[in-house]
Amino acid sequence: MALPRIVAPLVALLLLTACPGATPPTPVEPSDSGVKADGGASDGGGEQADGGEQEDGGLSSDGGSDGGTADGGTPDDGGVPGDDGGPGDAGALDAGGASDDGGSPGDGGVPSDGGSMPPDAGVPDAGIPALSVTSLGLGDGRVGEPYAMTFTASGGRAPLTWSFTGTLAAGLTLSTDGALSGTPTAAGTVPFTVIVRDADGQTASARLLLRVEPLLSLFTVGHWNLEWFGAPNQGPANSTSGGGVPDDLQVAGATSVIRDAGAHVWGLVEMVDTADFNTLMAGLPGGYRGFLANNTTYVLSGTSLYSAGEQKPGILYDSSLTYRSAQVILTAQAADFGGRPPLRVDFTTRIHGEDAPLVVIVTHMKAFEDMTSYGQRQRSSTALKSYLDQWLPEARVLVIGDWNDDLDHSISTQNGVALPTPFANFLDDPTHYTFLTKVLTDATIRTTTEYNEVIDHTLVTDEVAVDAVPGGVQVLRPDTSIPDYAHTVSDHYPVLTRYDLSGVPGPRVRLTAPLGGTFVVGTSLTFTWRSAGVSTVRIEASYDSGDTWNVVAPSVSASAGTFTWTVPDVESDLVRVRVVDMANASRFDMNPGRIWFTRTAPRVIINELLANEPALPGTTAHEFVELYNTGSAPMDLSGWSLWDALNPQHVFAAGTVLQPGRPLVVFGGPAGFPAGTPDTVAASSGSLSLNNTSDTVQLKLPDGGVVDSVEYLSTVDAVSINRSPDLSPDAGFVLHTTLTPGLQSSPGRRADGGAF
């Protein structure tokens, strides 16, 4: 008996699905190398070759073939129908072979919705690109240091939801929007699989490895001008509490800052009262010792140079340093130092695995802007350099304290024009001396409560400079936590610098730039480094996270410290660079952060800002500026800054990376947002200080170039202004209530309140 016509295609289907080559393979994750498989042919009827790497461009079909030909002979190209009319080579029918129209014959496997696969088919509709994970490399993390990156994917239908299998590095979490963040707590290499699912249920995955480096034990140096510390009739006006002992608020504030900073050694200036200094020292964790320059137990001639009631330098140090000797130097030039000649203290400490000498000089140069004071600072600088050149030409030396002038130009003027910096003699000898605090000058990060200039500095010899940690210079802002700081503790802020003294003795080289960031093909990229005991270096770059290396410059004098290169025509988010000692290839230094090379320049905009904080609670902590990355590549914001019309209000910390399509919100203070809010930071200055009437908000590069600028001429209480349309780079600003009625602002979210 002849079979009914409807049975024929069913039989064909049963035979087809019984064939080994038609069995849908289990989706396999791409390897973490990101390398394509060997030719794209299916292996064994649909299994993926090369250990699970995706074939034929990385698209894997779960309908029976993953890069080979369809069972009708048509190549599978991620959804193009084969000769049986079905998408790819799936060949399956809805509901047992019948179409959705109630039992009419199947039309060769094409579902009735015009190309859509059944919900569980796992391949995209016609015209929807296949979903794939595009973030196949991770930057290294380090124990104790914040880590953040956002996974990206291509294809599929939004919204995308992210998850993982396996175990994340301890201390990290993965949000459903693909943000991997946290602070690693344990070192090691951790494998895991990241999975992305689109709105149609299509999934893609990638097997990844995250390497977490051990905690970096840094040697930290601090210095601080503690305004007339302990003086009975001078200094901060409110340094004594009502009914308290004299200067109790100043002593308590200074003690808390020094205790929490964790510095190994402090240089202190304007120290007056020995009893208050001893009280401060007693309030610190066990192991701290110290003295002022008039303490004859340590400084034999101290009392002849410094009296009990005048300002003098002092030193604090912990048990990691061993005291050797102390003396007041350059006494013949005491007048040029404003009557405060420097204090030199010699220590030994563990440096690269052995006990080694370290000299700390605490200086306080002449204050004021008049021409006489300017000349005194010039002569003091000349005397100090002559002393270092003559007596400490090859020593590890730090000169720290209040230099009372800046490095780009002087605080002193003549006929309205700023005079040259009085410290040009050091700046003109970069082979032997480095002002580590020059980065503060370049970014206009002030070190006093009243002025924008940077006048508190750290100078180091080249023997120390090579161990200075890039990005390790920090101005502490106690005014964000100590009420009325400027009138109770000091008119200066503490300054910290950090050094990596680990490793073994011998020559060394340290890469100082680039350490991370995004660079556009065809633009200039400058390498900088510091070295000691190295004559020649080779510069190399890798585009696959260090698997293979390419020579950028085969031989460069180490003393040059810089080399400029043109970014090649390579699109990669796995770039690593290194500087290598030509005499010993195992001696090199490599960038710690992620580097991206891209053909399309990323663009970061100011998208929303709130200048007029809510009436309640009425604090400027609720002011905010929202940035948004409109580009397709991440943007390293390290050293970028937010300004009002005149002054910098926030400097982005080293390692701050804004992912494509993501916001970053800067609030005036931590009280403006709940702790742990993603994509949110508090202003480094303690406030954004935006005027309620009119002002200009500027986003600037580390070199001062303006990235974006927004001027407003009026505000409404508690209502932000937002680009309209939202997130549009060249759009103008409107009140948020105009853009989205009923919603006054949306920091960290889309203008309609939706999540990014």
N, C-alpha and C positions, 0 to 999 in steps of 0.2 A: 504494500500500500504506500502510495506516495505521501511523504511528510508534508504537512501544511507549510505554506511559504514562511510563516512566522517562526517555524522551528529552525529553519536553515541557519539564520544568523546566530541563533542561540547555540546550536551545535558548534558552529565555527568559533563562537566565543569561548565555549567550554574547552575546546581543543587548544585554543590559543592560551588560555589561562593555565592549562595544564603543562605547557611547555616551560622548561626551566628558564629560558631566556625571557619569559614574560612575567616572571615573579617580581613583584615590586620590591626593590631592595630597601632595607632599613636605612634612613638617612644617616650618613656618616659625616662627622665634623671635619673641616679642613685642618690639616696639620698646622702647627704653629709656625712653620717655616714660610707658609704662604706660597710654596712652589707648586706650579701646575703639574698634573700627572703626565705620563709619557705617551701623549698622542691622542688622547681623548677617546680611544676605542673602549667599548664595554668589555669587561673581563669576566668571563664565566656567566654571561647572561645578566649583567646589570650590577655586579659588585664593583665597587670603585677600586681602582688600582692605587699603588703607592701608599699603602697604609692609611687610606681614608681620605686622601686629598681629592678635592673636587676636580673633575675633568672638564675638558672642553670649555675652558673659561671659568670654571668654578661653579656651574649650574648643575645641581643634582635633581633629577626628576624622581618622584616616588611612584611613577606609573610604569616602570619596567626597564627603562634604559637611562643611563647617565652619561651620555656623551657619545654613545655609539649611534648606529642607525636605528630607526624605528623598525618594527617588525614588518612594515610594509615597504621598507626600503628608503624612506625619507629620513634624512638626518634630523635628529632631535635638537632643536635649537631653543629649548626653553619654552615651548608652548605653541610652535607653529604646527598646524594639523598635518598628520601623515596622510598616506593615500587612502586610509579608511575614513578620513574625515574627522577623526578624534584629535584632540589637542595632544601634541607630542606623540608618544606611542602608548598612551594610557590604554586606549582601546576599550575601556569599561563603559557599561551602560548604567544609567540610573535604575535603581530598584529592580535588579535582576534582569536588566537588558531592555526593558520597555522604556519608552520616553515618558516624560511627565504628562503627556496629554491623555492619559487614561487608557493606555494599552495599545496604541497604534504601534506598528513595527518600528524598531529602533532604526535610526538613520546612520548606521555605521559608527555608532558610539558617540555622536554629538549630543550633548544634553540639550534640553529644549529651551534653555535660556540664552541661546545664541553664543555659546562658547564657555560659559561658566562651568567649572568642574563641580562635582558634588562637594559638600562642605568638608569632607574628610579626605579629599584627594591630595591636598598638600602642595598643589602647584597653583600659580597665579592664574587669574582670568586672562583671556586674550587682551593684550594691550597693557597689562600690569607687569612691569619687570620683575623677575625673580628676586626674592629677598636674599640678601647676603650680608654678612658681617664685614665691614671694611676696616675696622680697627684690629689689626692682626699683630700689633706690637705694643708692649707696655714699657714705660720708663721704669727704671729701678726705684724702689723705695728705700727708706732708711728708718731704722728703729728710732722712735721719738720725734720724727719729723712729719708734719702733715703731708698727706698724699691725696691727690685728686686728679681724675681724668674721666672723660665721658666717652662711652663707646658710641660708634657711629655705624650705620647700616645704609645700604642702597636697595632700591626696589621695594616691593610690597606696598600695602595700603595702610596709611596712617589711621589711628595711632599705633605706635610700636610699644611693646612691653618687653622689658628685659628681665632675665632671671639667670640663675647659674646652677650647675651641678658640681659636686665635689666640695672643696673647702677653700674659702678665701683666706688670704693672709690674716693672721690674728690682728684685730684692731680695725679692719676694713669692712665696709658694708657696700652692697650694690643696691641702688634704688631702682624702682621699676622704670624710670626714665633713662637708665643706663649710666648713672653717675657712680663711679667707684671712688670712695673717699673714706677718710679716717686717718688715724695715726698708727702705723704699724708698731706692734709691741714685741715681735719676735723675729729674729733673722732667719733666713733660709730661702730656698727656691720652692714656690708653691704652685702646683699645676691645678687648673680648674677649667671648666667649660662654660662659656658664656652663651646664652641662648636668647634670641630675639623672636618674638611672635607678632605678626601684623593683625589687622582687624579681621582678615579672612581666615585666620588660623594657620596661615603659612608660617613655617619656622625656619630659622637658619642658626647655625652654631659655629663656634670656633674654639679649639683647644688652645689655651694660652698658658704661659709661664710668667709669674711675677717674682722677680728677685728682690729680696729685702736685705739690704746691707746691715751689718751690726751697728749699734749705737756708736756715733762718732764722738769720742771724748775730746772736747775742745778745751784749749787753754784760753781763758777769758780775762781780759784786762779792762778795768774801768777807771774813769777819772771824772772828777766832779768838783766844781766850785761851790762850796757850801758857804753861802754869803755870810761873812763875819760870824762864823760858827762859834756860838757861846759868848759872843761879846755882850757886855752888860748894857751898853747904851747905843749900839749900832746893829745894823742887820735888819732882818725882816721885822716889820712893825708888830706883827701878831704872833711872835714866836713863843710867847708864854701864855698858858691857859689861865683863865680866871681862877685865882687862888692857888695856882700851881707854882712849882719851883721855877726859877728863871730858865727860859729857853727850853722848857720841857716839850713843847710841841715840835720845835725844830729838831731836838735830839730824837724824839720818837719817830718823826717822819723820816729822818735820815737813816735811822737804824732799820726801819722796815724796808726801805728801798734797797739798801746794801744787802740785807739778809736775803731778800727774794731774788736779787740779780744773779747770784751764784758766781760772781767773778772771783778769780784766784788772787788778784792783786788790785789794789785801788791806789791811785794817786789823788790826793785831796789838797785843795788850796783854799785860802782864806780861813784857815783853822786858827782860832784864837785861844779858846779856853781848854787847857789840858784836862781838867776834871770832866768837862762835858765829853771830850774825846774818849776818855776812859769809860764813861757811862755808855757811850755808843758801842765801844768795842765789847763791853761786857754783855751787851744785848744780842751779840751775834753768836752763831753756832760755835761750839768748841773748836779750837784750832786756829782762830784768827789772832794775830798779833799785830802790833804796830807802834808807831811813835811819831811825834812831831819834831820839826827840825831843831828845836831848842832843847831836846832831851839829851843831856850829856852822857847818859848811859850808852847811847848809840852814836851821837855826833859830838865829838870832843869839844869843838869850838862853837857849839850850838848857841849857848847863851850870849856869846859875844856878838853874834850876828842877828839873833832874834830875841826880842823881849817877850815877857809873858802876855802882854796885852796887845801885841800887834799881829797882823795876818802873817801866816807862815805855812809852808808846805808840810804835808804829812804823808805817811804810807800805812796801808793795811795789807796784810798778806796772810794766806792760809797755810796749812801744813804741807801743801805741795811744793812750797819754796823753802829753801834753807838760807837764812840771813848770813851774809859774810862780812859786810862793812857798809858804812855810810859816811858821807861827807857833804858839806855845802861847797859848791863849785862856783867858779867865775865871780869870786867875791870882789875882784878889782873892778868888775863891771856892775856892781850891785846897784849903783844909781840908775843905770840904763834899764835895769830890771824893775825899776820903781821901788828900790830898797828891798826886793824879795829875790835874792839869788837862788838858783835851782838847788834842789836836794837830789843827790845821786845815791842810789842804794844798789849794792851788788848782791846778787843771789846766785845759788845754783838750783837747778830743777831738772827733771827728767826730760830730755830732748832727744827724740829719735833713739830711744833705748839706752841712753847713757846719761849720767850726771854731767851737766854742762853749765857754764856761766851765763847769766842773764843780767843785764844792767837796766835799771829803771831810773829815769831822770824825771823828776816832777818840777814843772816850770810854771811860773805865773808872770807874764810879761806886763809891761806898762799899759795902763788903760787910757781911754779918752781919744778923741778925734783930732785934737789940735796938732799943729805941725811939730811942736816940741816932742810930744808923745810919739808921734809917727817916727821921728828920727831916733828916738830911744829904742823903739822896737826894731828898726833896721840894724842898729848897732848891736843890740842883743842877739839878733839872729846871726850876724857875722861872727860874734864872739863864740856863740854856741857851735856853729859849724866848724870853726877853727879848732875848738876843743875836741870835737868828735873826730875830725880828720887826723889830729895829732895823737891823741891818747887812746882812741878806740877805733882804729881804722878797719879792723876785721872782727869786731865784737858784735854780739847780738844786743842791740840797744833799742829801747823804747823811750821816746821823749813825749810825755803826756801832761796835759793840764790846760790852763787857760792862756792861750796865746794872744787874746784880745785883738785879733784882726783876722781877716778872711784871706782866702787863697787865690781867688780870681782877680780881686782888686782890693784896695785898702778901704777901711771904713772912713779914712781921712780923705778930704777933698781939697782941691786948690782951684779957686775961681769956678767953683761949682762942678769940677770934674774929679772923679775918683782917681786917687793916686795909685800907682802900681803896688801890688802886695809887698810888704816889707820882707817877705820870706822867699823872694825870688831866688836867692842863692841856693836854697835847698831844691826848689822846683827845677832849677837849671842843672841839677846833678842827679837825674833819675837813675843812673847806674848804681849809685850808692845810697840814695835816700828816697823814701816814699812817704807822702802824706796819705795814710789810709783814709782819712776823713775828707779827702778831696771829693769823694762821691757825695758827701753831704752838701758841699758847696755847689756841685754841679746840679743837684736836685733841689737846692734852696731849702734844705731841711734845717731849720734854725736850732740853735743850742741854748737859747735864752728865752725868757718869757716875754721880752719886750721887743726884740729886734729880729729881723729876718736873716741877718748875717750869721755865718758859722764862725765862731771865734774860739771854740774849744776843740783842740786837735790832737791827733796821734801821729807822730812822726816815727818811722822805723828805719833802721839800716837794712841794706839788702840781705843781710844774713837772716833777718826776721821776716822781711817782706815775702820771701818765697814760701813761708809757712802760713801767711795770712789767708784766711778762708774768704773766698769771694762771696760777697753778700753778707759778710759777718760784721759789718759796721752797723751799730744801732744807737739811736737816741732814745733813751727811756723818757716816758712822759708821766711822771708821778702826779701831774696836775689832774689827770683823769680819775685818780682815786683818792688823793689827799685834798680835802677841802681847803680852799684859799691857799693853795700851795705857794704861790709867789710871795705871800705875805707872812707865811709861817715857816717855810723851810729854806727856799733859795730862789734867786732870780735866774739861775742856770739849771739846765737839765743834765743828768748824767749821760756819759757816752761810753759805749762798750765796743771793743774789737775782739775778734776771735782768731785762734791760731790752731792749726793741726800739727801737733808735735809728736805724733805717733810715727811708727815705721822704724827703719834702721838708719844708722849713721851713713853719711856719704853724700855724694852729689844728688841733687833733686831738681825737678822741674814741675811747675804747676801752671796748668791752663787757667787763665782768668777770663777769657771770652773766646768764642761764645759758649755759654753754659747751658743754654736752652733758647727756645724761641722759634719764630716763624720767619723764613727768609724767602724772598721772591726770586725766581729764576732770572738771571741776568743782572742782578744787583750786586753791589759790593758787600763782601763779608770779611771783617777784619778779625784775625786771630791775635790774641795777646797772651803773654805768659810771663812768668818770673822763673828764674833759675839760679842755682848756686852750684859751682863746681862743674858746670856743663859748658862745653865750648860750641857745639854745633847740634842743631835739632832738625828733625824731619817732621813735616806736617802731613797728616793723613786724614782721610774721610771714608766713612762707610755708609752705604745706603740701605743696609739690611741688618741694622742693629749690631754690627760688629762681626758678622760672619765672614765678610770679605772686606779688605781694605784697599783703598786707592791712594796713591801718592799725590798730594796736593803741591808740596814743595819739597824736593829731594834733599836740600841742604840750605839751612838758614843759620846765620850766626845767632847763638843763644842770647848774646848781649843785646841784639836788636829788639827783642821782646815783642815784635809785632810783624805781621804779614797780612797783606790784603789780597783777596781772591775774589773772582767772579763766580757767583753761584751757578753751577752747571744746569743744563736742561734735564733735570731729574725731578720727578714728582714722588716724594717719599715722606712718610712720617716716622721713619725709623733711622734717621740720620744720626751718626755719632762722629765726633771729630777727636783727634788726639795729637799731642805734641810729644815726640819721641827723642830721647837722647841718642845721637848717632853712635856714641861709643858703647852703648849698652841698650839694646832694643827692649829689654825687659823693664827699663826705667822710662815710664811715660805717664802722662796724665790725660784723662778723658772727661768730656762733659758729663755732669751728673744728671742733668735734666733732658727732656725730650727736645729734639730739633726737628722742625718740619721744613722741607723745601716744597714750594708750591708755585704753580704757574699763574695763579690768580691771587692778587694781593688781598689779604683779609682787611676788613674794615670794621672798626669799632666806633659806635656812635653813642652819644648821650640820648637816651630814649624817653626818659621821664625824670622829673625832679620835683621835690617838694621843698620850698623855701620857707613857707609860713606854717610853722608847726601847729598842731591842734592846741586850742586854748587850754585844754586839760589833757595831760598834766602840765602842758606849757613849757616843756624843756626842749632845747634844741637837739637833743638826742634823736628826736623823731624826724628831723630833716633828713632827706635822702636824695641821692643821685643814682639813677639806674643806667648802667651801660648795657650794650647789646652787641654781640658779634654777628654782623650780617653776612660774613664771608663763609667760605667752605672749608677753611683751615683754622686750626686753633691759633690764638694770639697770646704771646707771652707778654704780660703786663709788668714784669719785674722792673721796678724803678720808674714806672709811669706815675703821674701825679694828677690829682684833681685840685684845681685852683678856684678861688672866687676871682673877682676882678683884679685883685692886687697880690694875694698871698696864697702859698700852697697850703691846703688843708688836709690832704691825704696823700701818702706815698704808698704804692702797692708793694707788698713784700716780695722778696725774691721767691721765685717759684710760682707766682700767681699766673695761672694760665686760664684764659677765657675760651671755652670750646665754641665751635661754630653753632649758631642758632641758640645760644644760651645767654642769660642775663647775669649780671653781677651788680649787686646793690651795695652802695656805701652809705651807711647811716651816720648821723652825727655822733652817736654814742651807743654803747651796748644796751642801754635802757630802751632804745628805740625798737628792738626786735627780740623775740624769744631766743634764748641760748640754743645753739644747734641748728638755727635756721640755715638751710643750704643757700649757696650763692650769695652770701651776705657777710659783710665785714663792717667794723666800726672805724671811723676816721682815725687815722694814726695821730692826728694832732689833738684829738679829744673833742673836736667840733668841726662842723662844716662852715659855720659862721656866715650863713647866707642871709642877706638883708631881706626884710619883708617888703620893702618898697621897690627896689630895683637892684639888679646885680648882674654879673656875668659869670657863668660856670664854664671852666675850661678843662679839657683833658689834654695833658701834655706828655710828650716823650721824655725819656731821661735827659736828652740834650736840649730840652726846652721847646722843641717844635710842637706846634698846636695840632692835635689830631681832630678835635671837635670843640665847638664853642657855642654856647647858647646864652643869649641876652634876654632878660625879661624886664618889663617896665612896671609891672604891678602883680599882686598876688591876692589870693582869696584864702582865708583861714582854713587850714586842714585840707585844701584841695590842691592836687598836683597839676602840673602841666605835662602834656604827653604829645608825642608826635602823632599827627593824623594824616594818613592812616598810621596805625600802630606799627612800629618796627621799620618804618620806611626811611631810608637814610637821608633823603633830601626833602622830606616833608616838613612843614611848619608845625608849630606847637599850638595846642588849644587846651582849655581847661578840661580836666579829666571828666567832669560831669557833663560836658558837651559831647565828648566822645562816647561815654558810656553813662547815660543818666542813672542816678542812684548809686554810683560807685565813685567815691572821692579820690581814690588812688589805688594803684595795684603794683606795689613794689615786688619785683621778682616773679610777677605773673603777667599774662597778656592783659591788654587793656580791658577786655571783657571779663576778667577775673579767672580765665582758664589757665591751666598749667601749661608750661612750655613743653 
